[in-house]
Amino acid sequence: MKRVFLFLCLTVPGIVALAQKTSINWGDEFKLRKGSTDLKVIFADNTGAYLQEGHMAMKSYFVVGASFRESGTLVKVDKNLAEVYRNDFNRELRGKEFEQFFACQDKLFLFASDYSKRDKTLTIYASAVDKNSGDLTGEWKTVTVFQLNEKSDDVNFKIDYNVDSTKILIVSSMEGTERNEYKIQELDQQLKATAKPLIIRNEFEPKKYELEDVLYTNDRSVVLVGRMYEYEEGKKKKEKFLDFTNYNIRIYNDKGKQKAEVNTGINGKWLSNTKLVQEKNKDLVLAAFYSNVKKGKTIDGLLVQRINVADGKVVSTSDKQINNSMLSGDQDKGDDDDDDKEDTKEDKKKKEELKKMQEEGEGFSKYMQFRKIFYTADNGLVILAERYDHYVTTSQSYSSGVNNMPGQWRSTTSSIYLSGDLMMCKVDASGNIGWLQIVPKKQREEIVVGSSTTPAGGMSFGMSYFRDQGRPFYSGFGALQANGNIQLLFNDNRKNISVTQAGQKAKSIYRFSKSDCFVLNIDETSGKVDRKVFFSNTDIPTAMPRLGVIIGNDMYLVGKTDRALSKSKVAVGKITIK
């Protein structure tokens, strides 16, 4: 069972069919409860799908305080995508904070936490959920306890899967002023620990090391992928910023002792983004984009290495140069499409501030990020990547008063997501890179996240392992694999129907409610690309194909319509390939 989260949106009943036997069926719409933030699919079986309806609750825990995250209600829909039940577990969660629902194989669990100020401990609990009734099946079980000793101690944790998705992993980071400690604990379907927790400590300063990925292999080795930073001088006097320098990839045994370190300084190439997977009971596969110069503003190529998980030695290396003329221009730059919004003075100001920030080294240059890797029938891999940027900006506007009343300043903080070109490539069983395709795309999604009394120019984000990847909602893409083909689903400007290869100009899409949802079909053997319209988002509430749950050949997809004066409505869609 492969699981990918997806946020939901409102839809109307109906079926849309594609020529290649791909169809979507939308269920009845229903309303979100007051105060809900979103809805996401967490699991699906032969009786229906299970959804988590989000609310606000506590997330990060400190010795002297806490931050907030979403809470949730469990909603089930049947095979016809109609609502069966909903349960908010208010009684069962009394004295605890909701964390999340989590599915492992055929079981569904509710995870919660409790922070004790007296003991300075954070305890994580779990209980199984009866999928037929939506009730808990028994008492809470303690799965792990974190001890916070200093005021500066900070605990981040993530509930994840092991490499074959048959076990539950709880990966945590205990960060303080002088220490950086990681704990990995594996649980089975009965919530019992399969081995002693793995404790890993490194010598890096917390501010100079960011954990990007964790891989828990079949032999209980652990691979930590981290980004290393160093302080650099800014343009202004006494101004310093943390600048990315290199990747650090280390392999640890089942006792937490380092047994190998992968060399990431490869023939003078500077890795800008990586993805590490383990072949079925075999070697590690490292895919990486690189630049030929340090702090390069462009992607110069793709590197793929096979690595022996036992000793960290490289088995094979394959390199494919990428001509930057194949990639689109500035993702945050508008075009002359009449359907797209024109930049306001405030939009232009934000972009100038972001450009200045990046030139001063405070953010990452635009780069490709690996999204998904599929295994093929010939023991090869198909790698999917996407050009991506994310930054937060706060702006202020002034409205003059009327009838002798004073004017008011208003500040708005927005999160900007830029999802650009798609890149697909084939790696054969020997590790050689075969075909490589690039499809231009320019999606720009802006989400208002709050307000502030102090304006700020902008802030760019990396890919922290513990950072919530639930956004963006409407941009990005989803992917399914069936019958020797991979199908990508994404919302795009309807004028881009013929854009299927590098060098073509793609129109921007800002207003996703007026977009079309496309299916891009990729032949795994030849790399041949074919593009068709799946459905129009003007006929149904805007779909969110990036996030979803895939069971077999089916993907559960949702859409959402936000209404200014009433509750948002949502419904679930099911995509089937025959």
Helices and strands as residue ranges (DSSP letters): E 2-3, E 6-7, E 14-18, E 22-26, E 30-31, E 39-45, E 48-62, E 66-78, E 83-87, E 97-104, E 107-116, E 121-128, E 141-147, E 154-161, E 168-175, E 180-187, E 198-201, G 206-208, E 209-216, E 222-233, E 240-252, E 258-262, E 270-278, E 284-291, E 301-307, E 314-321, G 324-326, H 345-359, E 367-375, E 381-399, E 408-427, E 433-439, E 443-450, E 456-460, E 478-482, E 485-492, G 494-496, G 512-514, E 516-523, E 529-536, E 542-543, E 549-551, E 554-561, E 569-577
